[in-house]
Amino acid sequence: MKLLADMRQSNTLDLQAVMDHLPYTRFMGIRVEQRGTEITTIMPFDDKLIGNTNLPAIHGGAIGSFLEITAVIQLLAETSIERFPKTVDISVDYLRSGKPVDTYGTAIVTRLGRRVANVRCELWQEERLKPIAASHGQFLL
């Protein structure tokens, strides 16, 4: 991704600009908030994210991809890699139904090697202590 390499060379990594550059994250409306070293991703609710209209509940695929995007954003913030990390493996735990409200995410890099990184993510909606989903993934740097 040329945008990422250019930002790294100029020492101005704008995580929101990276998200705005990707069609899927633009479609989902994902935003990035950074306060110091803490990064929070936000997926604003939109009707197109609904998977089960009877509940209504956010589609599991949207939740899973939001977890993966949150992990990648954290890796970009914590490393100096110049290309997008590739997902090797990811496991998702769906803990609660995703309500039709904004969803927030955070990630922790649990292991950062030379070629592979392990990242743990959590998503929540109204209460941070009640996550709706969690994941653990390995990414090729």
BATOR-378944 format. One line per field, with one value per atom (N, C-alpha, C, O): atom name; residue number from 1; x, y, z. Coordinates in Angstrom, 2 decimals, always signed. Atoms other than C-alpha are relative to their C-alpha. Example, Ala and Ser with C-alpha at 12.3 -4.5 7.8 and 13.67 -1.06 7.14 Angstrom:
<vexvos>
atomo	N,CA,C,O,N,CA,C,O $
num	1,1,1,1,2,2,2,2 $
u	+0.89,+12.30,+0.90,+1.94,-0.82,+13.67,-0.77,-0.26 $
v	-1.19,-4.50,+1.20,+1.18,-1.19,-1.06,+1.09,+2.20 $
w	+0.00,+7.80,+0.00,+0.66,-0.06,+7.14,+0.73,+0.90 $
</vexvos>
This chain:
<vexvos>
atomo	N,CA,C,O,N,CA,C,O,N,CA,C,O,N,CA,C,O,N,CA,C,O,N,CA,C,O,N,CA,C,O,N,CA,C,O,N,CA,C,O,N,CA,C,O,N,CA,C,O,N,CA,C,O,N,CA,C,O,N,CA,C,O,N,CA,C,O,N,CA,C,O,N,CA,C,O,N,CA,C,O,N,CA,C,O,N,CA,C,O,N,CA,C,O,N,CA,C,O,N,CA,C,O,N,CA,C,O,N,CA,C,O,N,CA,C,O,N,CA,C,O,N,CA,C,O,N,CA,C,O,N,CA,C,O,N,CA,C,O,N,CA,C,O,N,CA,C,O,N,CA,C,O,N,CA,C,O,N,CA,C,O,N,CA,C,O,N,CA,C,O,N,CA,C,O,N,CA,C,O,N,CA,C,O,N,CA,C,O,N,CA,C,O,N,CA,C,O,N,CA,C,O,N,CA,C,O,N,CA,C,O,N,CA,C,O,N,CA,C,O,N,CA,C,O,N,CA,C,O,N,CA,C,O,N,CA,C,O,N,CA,C,O,N,CA,C,O,N,CA,C,O,N,CA,C,O,N,CA,C,O,N,CA,C,O,N,CA,C,O,N,CA,C,O,N,CA,C,O,N,CA,C,O,N,CA,C,O,N,CA,C,O,N,CA,C,O,N,CA,C,O,N,CA,C,O,N,CA,C,O,N,CA,C,O,N,CA,C,O,N,CA,C,O,N,CA,C,O,N,CA,C,O,N,CA,C,O,N,CA,C,O,N,CA,C,O,N,CA,C,O,N,CA,C,O,N,CA,C,O,N,CA,C,O,N,CA,C,O,N,CA,C,O,N,CA,C,O,N,CA,C,O,N,CA,C,O,N,CA,C,O,N,CA,C,O,N,CA,C,O,N,CA,C,O,N,CA,C,O,N,CA,C,O,N,CA,C,O,N,CA,C,O,N,CA,C,O,N,CA,C,O,N,CA,C,O,N,CA,C,O,N,CA,C,O,N,CA,C,O,N,CA,C,O,N,CA,C,O,N,CA,C,O,N,CA,C,O,N,CA,C,O,N,CA,C,O,N,CA,C,O,N,CA,C,O,N,CA,C,O,N,CA,C,O,N,CA,C,O,N,CA,C,O,N,CA,C,O,N,CA,C,O,N,CA,C,O,N,CA,C,O,N,CA,C,O,N,CA,C,O,N,CA,C,O,N,CA,C,O,N,CA,C,O,N,CA,C,O,N,CA,C,O,N,CA,C,O,N,CA,C,O,N,CA,C,O,N,CA,C,O,N,CA,C,O,N,CA,C,O,N,CA,C,O,N,CA,C,O,N,CA,C,O,N,CA,C,O,N,CA,C,O,N,CA,C,O,N,CA,C,O,N,CA,C,O,N,CA,C,O,N,CA,C,O,N,CA,C,O,N,CA,C,O $
num	1,1,1,1,2,2,2,2,3,3,3,3,4,4,4,4,5,5,5,5,6,6,6,6,7,7,7,7,8,8,8,8,9,9,9,9,10,10,10,10,11,11,11,11,12,12,12,12,13,13,13,13,14,14,14,14,15,15,15,15,16,16,16,16,17,17,17,17,18,18,18,18,19,19,19,19,20,20,20,20,21,21,21,21,22,22,22,22,23,23,23,23,24,24,24,24,25,25,25,25,26,26,26,26,27,27,27,27,28,28,28,28,29,29,29,29,30,30,30,30,31,31,31,31,32,32,32,32,33,33,33,33,34,34,34,34,35,35,35,35,36,36,36,36,37,37,37,37,38,38,38,38,39,39,39,39,40,40,40,40,41,41,41,41,42,42,42,42,43,43,43,43,44,44,44,44,45,45,45,45,46,46,46,46,47,47,47,47,48,48,48,48,49,49,49,49,50,50,50,50,51,51,51,51,52,52,52,52,53,53,53,53,54,54,54,54,55,55,55,55,56,56,56,56,57,57,57,57,58,58,58,58,59,59,59,59,60,60,60,60,61,61,61,61,62,62,62,62,63,63,63,63,64,64,64,64,65,65,65,65,66,66,66,66,67,67,67,67,68,68,68,68,69,69,69,69,70,70,70,70,71,71,71,71,72,72,72,72,73,73,73,73,74,74,74,74,75,75,75,75,76,76,76,76,77,77,77,77,78,78,78,78,79,79,79,79,80,80,80,80,81,81,81,81,82,82,82,82,83,83,83,83,84,84,84,84,85,85,85,85,86,86,86,86,87,87,87,87,88,88,88,88,89,89,89,89,90,90,90,90,91,91,91,91,92,92,92,92,93,93,93,93,94,94,94,94,95,95,95,95,96,96,96,96,97,97,97,97,98,98,98,98,99,99,99,99,100,100,100,100,101,101,101,101,102,102,102,102,103,103,103,103,104,104,104,104,105,105,105,105,106,106,106,106,107,107,107,107,108,108,108,108,109,109,109,109,110,110,110,110,111,111,111,111,112,112,112,112,113,113,113,113,114,114,114,114,115,115,115,115,116,116,116,116,117,117,117,117,118,118,118,118,119,119,119,119,120,120,120,120,121,121,121,121,122,122,122,122,123,123,123,123,124,124,124,124,125,125,125,125,126,126,126,126,127,127,127,127,128,128,128,128,129,129,129,129,130,130,130,130,131,131,131,131,132,132,132,132,133,133,133,133,134,134,134,134,135,135,135,135,136,136,136,136,137,137,137,137,138,138,138,138,139,139,139,139,140,140,140,140,141,141,141,141 $
u	+0.85,+0.00,+0.89,+1.56,-0.88,+1.78,-0.26,+0.67,+0.35,-0.11,+0.69,+1.22,-0.62,+1.20,+1.51,+2.09,-1.45,+4.81,+0.35,+1.33,-0.25,+4.61,-0.15,+0.64,+0.21,+3.25,+1.15,+1.61,-1.11,+5.99,+1.27,+2.02,-1.19,+8.68,-0.06,+0.97,+0.12,+7.30,-0.28,-0.48,+0.22,+6.79,-1.33,-1.43,+1.32,+3.11,-1.05,-1.76,+0.96,+1.01,-1.37,-1.59,+1.36,-2.63,-0.88,-1.22,+0.75,-4.63,-1.37,-1.85,+1.30,-7.94,+0.14,-0.74,-0.23,-6.48,+0.19,-0.26,-0.17,-5.46,-1.36,-1.64,+1.34,-9.02,-0.85,-1.60,+0.77,-10.52,+0.46,-0.28,-0.56,-8.29,-0.52,-0.49,+0.45,-9.73,-1.51,-2.28,+1.43,-13.11,-0.89,-1.97,+0.85,-14.44,-0.18,-1.29,+0.13,-13.68,-0.79,-1.48,+0.84,-15.21,-1.46,-2.32,+1.37,-18.34,-0.58,-1.74,+0.47,-18.58,-0.01,-0.62,-0.02,-17.91,+0.92,+0.70,-0.88,-15.10,+0.83,+1.41,-0.80,-13.43,+1.03,+0.87,-1.07,-10.26,+0.20,+0.36,-0.31,-9.74,+1.28,+1.41,-1.26,-6.28,+0.23,+0.28,-0.31,-5.59,+1.28,+1.28,-1.30,-1.92,+0.30,+0.28,-0.30,-1.04,-1.25,-1.19,+1.23,-4.63,-0.78,-1.06,+0.75,-6.51,-1.35,-1.43,+1.35,-10.26,-0.56,-0.52,+0.66,-11.99,-1.51,-2.02,+1.43,-15.62,-0.68,-0.30,+0.84,-18.16,-1.39,-2.16,+1.32,-21.19,-1.10,-0.93,+1.09,-24.49,-0.57,-0.71,+0.67,-26.05,-0.88,-0.51,+0.93,-29.03,+0.63,+0.22,-0.62,-26.81,+0.82,+1.21,-0.76,-24.95,-0.87,-0.35,+0.92,-28.05,+0.02,-0.10,+0.03,-27.92,-1.33,-1.89,+1.27,-31.02,-0.99,-0.88,+0.94,-33.90,-1.06,-1.72,+0.99,-36.12,+0.43,-0.42,-0.45,-33.93,+0.03,-0.53,-1.02,-32.38,+1.39,+1.65,-1.36,-28.73,+0.98,+0.68,-1.06,-25.50,+0.48,+0.63,-0.46,-24.31,+1.33,+2.22,-1.23,-21.61,+1.22,+2.32,-1.11,-19.47,+0.50,+1.71,-0.39,-19.48,+0.78,+1.76,-0.69,-18.46,+1.38,+2.36,-1.28,-15.70,+0.99,+2.16,-0.92,-14.25,+0.40,+1.52,-0.35,-14.40,+1.08,+1.96,-1.05,-12.35,+1.35,+2.37,-1.24,-9.78,+0.58,+1.79,-0.45,-9.59,+0.58,+1.58,-0.50,-9.14,+1.40,+2.27,-1.32,-6.20,+1.04,+2.15,-0.94,-4.57,+0.35,+1.51,-0.26,-4.94,+0.99,+1.90,-0.92,-3.22,+1.40,+2.38,-1.32,-0.38,+0.66,+1.86,-0.56,+0.08,+0.50,+1.51,-0.39,+0.24,+1.25,+2.05,-1.09,+2.74,+1.26,+2.31,-1.17,+5.10,+0.38,-0.32,-0.44,+7.02,-0.10,+0.61,+0.14,+5.92,-0.54,-1.31,+0.39,+5.42,-1.04,-1.41,+1.08,+2.82,-1.02,-0.74,+1.10,-0.47,+0.27,+0.67,-0.17,-0.24,-1.00,-2.14,+0.89,-1.70,-0.47,+0.31,+0.57,-4.02,+0.44,+0.24,-0.37,-2.61,-1.16,-1.59,+1.08,-5.34,-0.70,-0.07,+0.75,-8.10,-1.13,-1.82,+1.14,-10.55,-0.86,-0.36,+0.94,-13.66,-0.92,-1.45,+0.98,-15.76,-1.14,-0.95,+1.19,-19.27,-0.64,-1.13,+0.41,-20.31,-1.42,-2.12,+1.35,-23.51,-0.48,+0.31,+0.57,-25.85,+0.39,+0.33,-0.35,-24.72,-1.25,-1.95,+1.21,-27.48,+0.16,+1.27,-0.09,-28.33,+0.45,-0.28,-0.63,-26.03,+1.46,+1.94,-1.42,-22.44,+0.78,+0.45,-0.85,-19.76,+1.42,+1.90,-1.36,-16.30,+0.94,+0.54,-0.98,-13.13,+1.35,+1.72,-1.36,-9.71,+0.80,+0.24,-0.85,-6.75,+1.29,+1.73,-1.29,-3.59,+0.89,+0.49,-0.98,-0.53,+0.63,+1.37,-0.50,+0.31,+1.39,+2.12,-1.35,+3.42,+0.35,-0.41,-0.47,+5.40,+1.37,+2.37,-1.26,+8.05,+0.50,-0.04,-0.53,+10.11,-0.92,-1.02,+0.83,+7.68,-1.47,-2.32,+1.38,+4.51,-0.36,+0.48,+0.49,+2.41,-1.31,-2.10,+1.26,-0.38,-0.74,-0.15,+0.79,-3.21,-1.31,-1.97,+1.27,-6.18,-0.88,-0.42,+0.94,-9.26,-1.28,-1.67,+1.33,-12.52,-0.86,-0.40,+1.00,-15.66,-1.06,-1.43,+1.09,-18.30,-0.92,-0.60,+0.93,-21.30,-0.29,+0.34,+0.38,-22.89,+0.87,+1.06,-0.85,-20.64,+1.27,+1.22,-1.28,-16.97,+0.23,+0.92,-0.18,-17.14,-0.92,-0.87,+0.86,-19.74,+0.29,-0.46,-0.36,-17.97,-1.01,-1.60,+0.90,-20.07,+0.77,+0.20,-0.83,-17.15,+1.46,+1.88,-1.44,-13.47,+0.68,+0.08,-0.74,-10.79,+1.46,+1.98,-1.44,-7.27,+0.50,+0.02,-0.46,-5.33,+1.50,+2.20,-1.41,-1.92,+0.09,-0.69,-0.14,-0.69,+1.45,+2.39,-1.31,+2.23,+0.41,-0.31,-0.46,+4.26,+0.84,+1.34 $
v	-1.17,+0.00,+1.23,+1.52,-1.14,+3.09,+1.10,+1.74,-1.03,+5.47,-0.25,+0.68,+0.36,+3.63,+0.23,+0.78,-0.19,+3.62,+1.48,+1.90,-1.44,+7.35,+0.66,+1.54,-0.56,+8.16,-0.36,+0.46,+0.43,+6.12,+0.81,+1.16,-0.76,+7.97,+1.44,+2.02,-1.39,+11.37,+0.08,+1.18,+0.08,+10.23,+0.61,+1.17,-0.51,+11.24,-1.07,-0.98,+1.08,+8.09,+0.46,+0.58,-0.39,+9.19,-1.24,-1.63,+1.25,+6.09,+0.18,-0.72,-0.24,+7.66,+0.10,-0.35,-0.09,+8.45,-1.38,-1.65,+1.38,+4.80,-0.67,-1.34,+0.60,+3.69,+0.58,-0.14,-0.65,+6.22,-0.44,-0.30,+0.44,+4.83,-1.38,-1.72,+1.37,+1.29,-0.02,+0.45,-0.02,+0.75,-0.68,-0.17,+0.72,-1.79,+0.78,+0.84,-0.77,+0.36,+1.28,+1.76,-1.16,+3.36,-0.42,+0.29,+0.51,+1.27,-0.20,+0.12,+0.25,+0.29,+1.27,+1.29,-1.27,+3.89,+0.01,+0.78,+0.14,+2.92,+1.26,+1.82,-1.15,+5.75,-0.45,-1.47,+0.30,+5.79,+1.20,+2.32,-1.05,+7.80,-0.40,-1.54,+0.29,+8.04,+1.04,+2.24,-0.86,+9.47,-0.52,-1.51,+0.47,+9.15,-1.31,-1.37,+1.30,+5.50,-0.90,-1.99,+0.80,+4.27,+0.28,+1.43,-0.12,+3.60,-0.68,-1.81,+0.55,+3.07,+0.11,+1.17,-0.02,+2.09,+0.08,-0.43,-0.20,+3.03,-0.41,+0.02,+0.37,+1.41,+0.56,-0.04,-0.58,+3.72,-0.92,-1.57,+0.86,+1.89,+0.52,+1.72,-0.29,+1.77,-1.21,-2.34,+1.09,-0.29,-1.08,-2.24,+0.99,-2.00,-1.04,-2.06,+0.93,-3.74,-1.07,-2.02,+0.94,-5.61,-1.35,-1.42,+1.34,-9.37,-0.68,-1.38,+0.58,-10.43,+1.14,+1.85,-1.12,-8.02,-0.24,+0.70,+0.30,-9.80,+0.52,+0.92,-0.43,-8.86,+1.52,+1.92,+0.08,-6.57,-0.15,+0.28,+0.24,-7.59,+0.23,-0.03,-0.23,-6.63,-1.35,-2.31,+1.23,-9.27,-0.46,+0.36,+0.56,-11.59,+0.26,+0.42,-0.31,-10.97,+1.42,+1.67,-1.40,-7.23,+0.09,+0.82,+0.01,-7.89,-0.63,-0.08,+0.66,-10.31,+0.86,+0.94,-0.85,-7.96,+1.24,+1.73,-1.14,-5.06,-0.37,+0.43,+0.49,-7.13,-0.06,+0.37,+0.12,-7.84,+1.37,+1.57,-1.36,-4.18,+0.68,+1.38,-0.58,-3.14,-0.52,+0.24,+0.60,-5.55,+0.60,+0.92,-0.55,-4.25,+1.45,+1.84,-1.40,-0.62,+0.07,+0.89,+0.02,-1.44,-0.37,+0.22,+0.39,-3.16,+1.14,+1.38,-1.13,-0.18,+1.09,+1.74,-1.03,+2.13,-0.37,+0.49,+0.44,+0.02,-0.42,-0.61,+0.45,-1.00,+1.03,+2.02,-0.90,+0.68,-0.68,-0.30,+0.71,-1.72,+0.94,+1.85,-0.88,-0.16,-0.64,-0.05,+0.61,-2.59,-0.57,-0.77,+0.46,-3.86,-1.40,-2.27,+1.36,-6.88,-0.96,-0.58,+1.02,-10.10,-0.93,-1.35,+0.89,-12.23,-1.43,-1.95,+1.41,-15.71,-0.83,-1.79,+0.73,-16.90,+0.93,+1.79,-0.78,-15.35,-0.85,-1.54,+0.70,-16.85,+1.06,+1.95,-0.99,-14.92,-0.67,-1.76,+0.43,-15.37,+1.01,+2.17,-0.85,-13.96,-0.17,-1.25,+0.08,-13.14,+0.48,-0.07,-0.56,-11.09,+0.44,+0.62,-0.50,-9.99,+1.47,+2.26,-1.39,-6.76,+0.82,+0.62,-0.83,-4.21,+1.04,+1.29,-1.03,-1.52,+1.35,+2.34,-1.22,+1.06,+0.00,-0.98,-0.07,+2.23,-1.07,-1.45,+1.04,-0.38,+0.53,+1.21,-0.48,+0.32,-1.18,-2.26,+1.07,-1.72,+0.48,+1.64,-0.26,-1.90,-1.28,-2.38,+1.17,-4.21,+0.13,+1.23,+0.07,-5.30,-0.95,-2.08,+0.87,-6.68,-0.83,-0.30,+0.86,-9.68,-0.55,-0.89,+0.42,-10.74,+0.65,+0.59,-0.65,-8.83,-0.57,-0.23,+0.57,-10.83,+0.73,+1.78,-0.64,-10.01,-0.19,+0.68,+0.30,-11.67,-0.22,-0.08,+0.29,-12.52,+0.74,+0.89,-0.66,-10.68,-0.66,-1.08,+0.49,-11.91,+1.20,+2.01,-1.13,-9.49,-0.49,-1.36,+0.30,-9.72,+1.23,+2.33,-1.11,-7.55,-0.24,-1.37,+0.05,-6.74,+1.09,+2.19,-0.97,-5.01,+0.14,-0.84,-0.24,-3.42,+1.05,+1.69,-1.01,-1.19,+1.01,+2.07,-0.99,+0.53,-0.03,+1.00,+0.14,-0.80,-0.74,-1.84,+0.62,-1.56,-1.32,-2.20,+1.22,-4.24,-1.14,-2.24,+1.03,-6.15,-0.12,+0.38,+0.12,-7.05,-0.84,-1.78,+0.79,-8.32,-1.04,-2.04,+0.96,-10.09,+0.20,+1.28,-0.06,-10.89,-0.86,-1.78,+0.81,-12.25,-0.11,+0.68,+0.17,-13.54,-0.35,-1.30,+0.25,-13.37,+0.06,+0.68,-0.04,-13.93,+0.70,+0.44,-0.81,-11.51,-0.04,+0.04,+0.00,-11.69,+1.44,+2.19,-1.36,-8.51,+0.09,+1.17 $
w	+0.00,+0.00,+0.00,+0.99,+0.19,-1.29,+1.02,+1.50,-0.97,+1.03,+1.33,+1.94,-1.27,+4.09,-0.05,+0.89,+0.15,+2.82,-0.04,+0.57,+0.06,+2.01,+1.36,+1.71,-1.35,+5.48,+0.92,+1.71,-0.85,+7.14,-0.30,+0.61,+0.38,+5.17,+0.49,+0.83,-0.47,+6.17,+1.50,+2.03,-1.45,+9.81,+0.43,+1.52,-0.34,+9.73,-0.29,-1.29,+0.20,+10.09,+0.50,+1.70,-0.31,+9.98,-0.16,-1.28,+0.04,+10.90,-0.64,-1.32,+0.62,+9.84,-1.51,-2.25,+1.45,+6.40,-0.60,-1.72,+0.48,+6.06,-0.11,-1.10,+0.04,+6.93,-1.13,-1.78,+1.06,+4.51,-1.39,-2.36,+1.28,+1.75,-0.42,-1.60,+0.27,+2.03,-0.26,+0.57,+0.34,+0.29,+1.05,+1.36,-0.95,+2.83,+1.29,+1.83,-1.23,+5.87,-0.22,+0.68,+0.35,+4.09,-0.02,+0.50,+0.07,+3.38,+1.40,+1.65,-1.36,+7.06,+0.84,+1.91,-0.73,+8.18,+1.20,+2.13,-1.17,+10.55,+0.22,-0.71,-0.40,+12.43,+1.03,+1.70,-0.95,+14.51,+0.91,+0.43,-0.98,+17.71,+0.72,+1.18,-0.67,+19.19,+1.07,+0.80,-1.15,+22.63,+0.61,+1.33,-0.44,+23.38,-0.70,-1.93,+0.60,+22.86,-0.09,-0.65,+0.03,+23.30,-1.28,-1.61,+1.25,+20.07,+0.18,+0.67,-0.01,+19.87,-1.41,-2.02,+1.31,+16.65,+0.24,+1.23,-0.13,+16.10,-1.30,-2.38,+1.14,+13.79,+0.28,+1.03,-0.23,+13.71,-0.54,-1.57,+0.45,+13.44,-1.31,-1.52,+1.26,+9.99,-0.31,-0.02,+0.31,+8.78,-0.88,-0.80,+0.89,+6.18,+0.77,+0.19,-0.82,+9.06,+0.65,+1.24,-0.63,+10.24,-0.71,-1.94,+0.54,+9.77,+0.30,-0.54,-0.41,+11.69,+0.25,+1.25,-0.12,+11.16,+1.07,+1.50,-1.04,+13.71,+1.36,+2.16,-1.33,+16.70,+0.17,+1.19,+1.05,+15.08,+0.61,+1.73,-0.46,+15.39,-1.14,-2.30,+0.99,+13.62,-0.52,+0.24,+0.66,+11.15,+0.59,+0.84,-0.55,+12.50,-0.86,-0.35,+0.90,+9.43,+0.18,+0.10,-0.25,+10.10,+1.32,+1.42,-1.29,+13.70,-0.15,+0.37,+0.20,+12.66,-0.76,-0.39,+0.78,+10.07,+0.78,+0.64,-0.84,+12.52,+1.01,+1.30,-0.90,+14.96,-0.72,-0.19,+0.78,+12.25,-0.34,-0.26,+0.32,+11.22,+1.24,+1.15,-1.26,+14.86,+0.31,+0.74,-0.23,+15.19,-0.94,-0.51,+0.99,+12.00,+0.34,+0.22,-0.38,+13.13,+1.15,+1.15,-1.15,+16.42,-0.44,+0.03,+0.52,+14.57,-0.76,-0.60,+0.74,+12.26,+0.95,+0.70,-0.97,+15.28,+0.79,+1.14,-0.86,+17.23,-0.74,-0.11,+0.74,+14.44,-1.05,-1.25,+1.07,+11.65,-1.36,-2.30,+1.27,+8.91,-1.08,-0.80,+1.10,+5.50,-0.92,-1.94,+0.78,+4.15,+0.98,+2.16,-0.82,+5.43,+0.54,-0.24,-0.54,+7.80,-0.64,-0.93,+0.57,+6.38,+1.10,+1.96,-1.00,+8.45,-0.28,-1.38,+0.09,+9.09,+0.54,-0.09,-0.65,+11.45,+0.97,+1.60,-0.98,+13.52,+0.55,-0.20,-0.61,+15.99,+0.69,+1.37,-0.52,+17.00,+1.00,+0.74,-1.00,+20.13,-0.01,+0.34,-0.04,+19.76,+1.37,+1.72,-1.40,+23.31,+0.25,+1.10,-0.13,+22.96,-1.37,-2.30,+1.25,+20.22,-0.18,+0.77,+0.30,+18.52,-0.22,-1.22,+0.10,+19.10,-1.10,-1.56,+1.02,+16.56,+0.57,+0.52,-0.54,+18.20,-0.43,-0.99,+0.33,+17.69,+0.74,+1.87,-0.57,+18.34,+0.10,-0.81,-0.26,+19.79,+0.13,+0.56,-0.07,+19.61,+0.50,+0.33,-0.44,+21.17,-0.15,-0.14,+0.21,+20.67,+0.81,+1.14,-0.70,+22.48,-0.79,-1.09,+0.65,+20.71,+1.11,+1.94,-1.07,+22.90,-0.28,+0.65,+0.37,+20.98,-1.33,-2.30,+1.22,+18.40,-0.35,+0.28,+0.47,+16.58,-1.23,-1.60,+1.22,+13.51,-1.19,-2.05,+1.17,+11.11,+0.32,-0.56,-0.37,+13.05,+1.29,+2.18,-1.21,+15.63,+0.42,-0.42,-0.57,+17.93,+0.59,+1.31,-0.46,+18.68,+0.58,+0.01,-0.66,+21.06,-0.09,+0.19,+0.17,+20.41,+0.79,+1.07,-0.60,+22.16,-0.60,-0.90,+0.45,+20.94,+1.07,+1.72,-0.93,+23.11,-0.59,-1.59,+0.48,+22.68,+1.10,+1.13,-1.00,+25.65,+1.25,+1.89,-1.18,+28.43,-0.37,-0.93,+0.37,+28.01,+0.74,+0.23,-0.77,+30.69,-0.47,+0.09,+0.57,+28.63,-1.49,-2.32,+1.42,+25.37,-0.77,-0.24,+0.85,+22.47,-0.79,-1.23,+0.74,+20.76,+0.37,+0.79,-0.25,+21.21,-1.05,-1.61,+0.97,+18.93,+0.41,+1.19,-0.13,+18.90,-1.38,-1.99,+1.34,+15.67,-0.14,+0.66,+0.35,+14.14,-1.36,-2.27,+1.20,+11.48,-0.48,+0.31,+0.62,+9.08,-0.26,-0.92,+0.17,+9.18,-1.26,-1.59 $
</vexvos>
